[in-house]
Amino acid sequence: MSTITKSQSQQPTTKSVAQIDEANRAKLQRMLQCYPADRQVKYLHLQAEIDVLIQQLQALKKQPKK
């Protein structure tokens, strides 16, 4: 029985990184093909708006209470 050390288990091989990258690219390509461009734009706009609101909320939480 072989034992895998901590450094071996945390270090991905070049092949596995390339496979993961290719899989992510394929998923993105499929997603982009599923939705019309106008819906993609609307989704990205909403995502950006959510990001801004989260940043504003975090800033409010950091303000000292009155």
C-alpha positions as CSV (number, residue, x, y, z in Angstrom):
1,M,0.0,0.0,0.0
2,S,1.5,3.4,-1.0
3,T,1.2,6.4,1.2
4,I,0.6,9.9,-0.3
5,T,2.3,12.7,1.6
6,K,0.6,16.0,2.2
7,S,2.7,17.8,-0.4
8,Q,1.9,15.2,-3.1
9,S,-1.8,15.3,-2.5
10,Q,-1.9,19.2,-2.7
11,Q,0.2,19.5,-5.9
12,P,-1.9,19.0,-9.0
13,T,-0.2,17.6,-12.0
14,T,0.1,19.6,-15.2
15,K,-2.2,17.1,-16.9
16,S,-4.9,17.5,-14.3
17,V,-4.8,21.3,-14.5
18,A,-5.0,21.2,-18.3
19,Q,-8.0,18.8,-18.0
20,I,-9.8,21.1,-15.5
21,D,-9.1,24.1,-17.6
22,E,-10.5,22.4,-20.7
23,A,-13.6,21.2,-18.8
24,N,-14.3,24.7,-17.6
25,R,-13.9,26.1,-21.1
26,A,-16.3,23.5,-22.4
27,K,-18.9,24.4,-19.7
28,L,-18.6,28.1,-20.5
29,Q,-19.0,27.4,-24.2
30,R,-22.1,25.3,-23.7
31,M,-23.6,28.0,-21.4
32,L,-23.0,30.7,-23.9
33,Q,-24.7,28.7,-26.6
34,C,-27.8,28.0,-24.5
35,Y,-28.8,31.7,-24.0
36,P,-29.3,34.5,-26.5
37,A,-26.9,37.4,-26.3
38,D,-29.5,39.8,-24.8
39,R,-30.1,37.5,-21.9
40,Q,-26.4,37.0,-21.3
41,V,-26.0,40.8,-21.2
42,K,-28.9,41.1,-18.8
43,Y,-27.4,38.4,-16.6
44,L,-24.0,40.0,-16.5
45,H,-25.6,43.4,-15.7
46,L,-27.5,41.9,-12.8
47,Q,-24.4,40.1,-11.6
48,A,-22.5,43.4,-11.6
49,E,-25.3,45.1,-9.8
50,I,-25.3,42.4,-7.1
51,D,-21.5,42.8,-6.7
52,V,-22.0,46.6,-6.1
53,L,-24.7,46.0,-3.6
54,I,-22.6,43.5,-1.7
55,Q,-19.7,45.9,-1.6
56,Q,-22.1,48.7,-0.3
57,L,-23.4,46.3,2.4
58,Q,-19.9,45.4,3.5
59,A,-19.0,49.1,3.7
60,L,-22.1,49.8,5.8
61,K,-21.2,46.9,8.2
62,K,-17.7,48.4,8.7
63,Q,-19.0,51.9,9.7
64,P,-19.0,52.6,13.4
65,K,-22.4,52.4,15.0
66,K,-24.0,55.6,16.2
